[in-house]
Amino acid sequence: MTIFDDREDVFEKVFAKDSERDFKIEARLAKLFGLWAAEQLGLEGDDVQTYAQEVISANLKEPGFEDIFEHVQKDFDKKELTITRAKMEAVLRKCTRQAQKEID
């Protein structure tokens, strides 16, 4: 192996580790956001965790968080809750910070 092969291996390992960390953070923030949304919807008991899992699954549909917002907004609309997009974005930022602290 050359020094370049060694460097490439190191970069690949760092990239893999960072990707795994990012995935864990995104899954955790989606769960935290789902728990918040479940509370807004008035869910209780096992329904809270089930809903949080639905939000995690919704987040896997496409890159970014638009899928989460659409999923939750649809449910808020069904319950006639008037929670703004700005509020949801603020909560998502808070969930992101919390997830980063928990995972790092």
Buried (B, 14 or more C-beta within 10 A) or exposed (E): EEEEEEEEEEEEEEEEEEEEEEEBBBBBBBBBBBBBBBEBBEBEEEEBBEBBEBBBEBBEEEEEBEBBBEBBBEBBEEEEBEBEEEEBEEBBEBBBEBBBEEBE
